[in-house]
Amino acid sequence: MSHNSETLAHEVHEGGHAHRDDVGSKMGIWLFLFTELLLFGGMFILYASYRYIYPNDFKAAALELDPILGAVNTVILLTSSLTVVLGIVALTKNNAKLCMTYLWITQVCGLAFLVNKYFEWTHKIHLGIYPNGPALDDMAQGERVFFGLYYTMTGLHGLHVIVGMAFIGFVMWFIHKKYITSTNLQKLENSGLYWHLVDIIWIFLFPLFYLIH
Amino acid sequence: MANGTIAGNPAEVSFYEYDGKRKGIAGWLLTLDHKRIGILYLISMLSFFAVAVTLGFLMRLEMLSPGETIMKAQTYNSIFTLHGVIMVFLFIIPGIPAVFGNFIMPIQIGAKDVIFPRLNLMSWYLYIIGGAIAIVSLFTGGGIMDTGWTFYAPYSLRSTANISLSVFAAFVLGFSSILTGLNFVTTIHRMRCPGMTFFRMPLFCWGLYSTAWIQILATPVIGITLLLIILERFFGIGVFDPNKGGDPLLYQHLFWIYSHPAVYIMILPAMGVVSDIIATFTKKDIFGYVPIALSSLAIAFVGYLVWGHHMFTSGMSDTARVIFSFLTFLVAIPTGVKVFNWTASLYKGSIDMRAPMLYVMAFIVVFSIGGLTGLVLGTLDTDIHLTDTYFVVAHFHYVMFGGMGLLFFASLHYWFPKMFGRMYNEKTAKVACWVFVVGFNTLYFPMFIMGYLGMPRRYYDYLPEFQIWHVIATVGSWIMITGMIIMFVNLIRGLYKGAIAPENPWGSTTLEWKVPSPPPLENFDEIPVVTHGPYHRDWEDDSLEVVKEVKKH
């Protein structure tokens, strides 16, 4: 009895959960995703308000952005979301190797997204379109706000891409170490959900900045 | 404990004595036990509280006479900002959920721990890191922040003080708050013991549950707002800067979308404590359990829609102001439901006026004053006269300090035997309560009068005709601090020399009183099974047993 309780105590307080609760774990990640949505929600409210205040400036500013680049990035992210799902399916079928391949593709997509973003940003900065930059300071007030929001929202999104890649990276390490297997893949599913969130936020950012003129 | 090697059956020794793998200080700093984390919060929180009280004391001293008394104007700006930031972000918002929520809630729902123990520890570290960053910001950069705790743009964008780092501290603290909320919601959904339905949960858990939702849903908004302040200061993105086309009013909207619900983060768990204490010290089932439980959710919900009343004078359409005024009044309904139900619970109760109950009685009086003056401020025309005067200062001190602060003390007394396994001196505790309440009213009530007469808040200097009120208030601060000193000396003395506490010293009915004081590592030897509501008293059964052992774990 004494020994048993002690082992249990170690499981609870030293090792991990004494009881595994997949539903609880999924609930936790969903609640966290809500907070992420609300974080971006604040920015979307700002975007809506300023678009209402400066409709013409926003149109003019949006023409500066390249919808092709944005579309390429959208395709990249959508593909990566698909590969995450395929990875999860592969692991449920006990095919850890295939799962890892899909997750590697996801990581490469994430990286490609960031590289694309990097070129887009540096091009803009090269043209002097950045806060306190020479070209932006000559523009109308609404355009300055537009680019302020553009840099903040895409920057924050980019940060989330990096966090998502790190999250998936950890999960890949765990799969490699066999901590995550077909019977215990909640962490993989959670990282997948996070990655989908990053994807969904981009799907809103893309039309708002690149497509609506 | 004596030789530091006992790691026996965790069901037999208290969680203080059970060291697990790591001994001593590491056993505390790396603990995953919700009770130890609660104690860690308590210690760190009371330290910050002591600092903030000292700052408040210095402010009052400065206001003793017109002109420069003990400090310069810029120092005064820094001190009231610091007082506000520490009190709001480090004490009042996290106070009850982090300390008593962590310690008591899992036991009240019959769980061995919260569902994500590691996340729980991480929340505490984020809290400490946030506090540490706030302290570092005092001594680096352009000096102590001077914007007030609201960081209003555009001043916060232009001030040369070290705003960015302090704002970042608040951001980190917000993260801590989100993670605690997330942990509590999931714990309450997933970890309740058999038979513990939602409507058999103690009302303290309902308060925490509603609070946790606000923490999850409101905090991210202030997170992004504060992040924007930082980005604006570093890169000049122009979102709130009117020079670049930004709108400072939008800052205020986003700030209050969080910060008004935050007021309910402060008060809802505190109101839960009131229900538990009243049920215990009247020896009655609480009157209107379901309405009280649901009114917590209602307050949390309506609380989202009322942020605009902070901006009546900042420029909003008349329609918007009328709507916000109306919605503000709506909060009074669920709040009234609670207060009337508490009063009804007292009716024909066998009232045992112990220290926690005394604090609760003081709370009901003081909080009613705070709530009623809230109506004065929620009404458009009176608000325009009173905005940014001492009336507002008095109002929110009555609500926040008189609400959350008093109930923090009440909880401390109520759960003291459970948390530390010792009793405090009852008589001294009552004296402390009386001294505190007298001091409290002497300190803050004159502020209503001053504010009505036109004394603006946050001013360093004032006209001589206000001096009499400032002198009364300052003397009040001395009395109130004396009350707190008596209280803490009594509690600390109880910690070392108090009588050994029995399992259930107050004759309470909720689950945390069914385990030893202090509780063992895993709270319950056997998972309890609950067969009726939290405040049900079975008078036939003298032991007041709620728990029935059904199965061994």
Interface residues (C-beta under 8 A of the other chain):
Chain A: M1 S2 S5 E6 L8 A9 H10 V12 H13 E14 H17 A18 D21 V23 G24 M27 G28 L31 F32 F34 T35 E36 L38 L39 F40 G41 G42 M43 I45 L46 S49 Y50 I53 Y54 D57 P131 N132 A140 Q141 G142 R144 V145 G148 L149 Y151 T152 L156
Chain B: A7 G8 N9 P10 A11 Y18 G20 K21 T31 L32 D33 K112 D113 I115 F116 P117 L119 I178 L182 N183 V185 T186 H189 R190 M191 I216 L217 A218 T219 P220 V221 G223 I224 T225 L227 L228 L231 F235 G236 I237 G238 V239 K244 G245 G246 D247 L250 L254 I257 L521 E522 H553
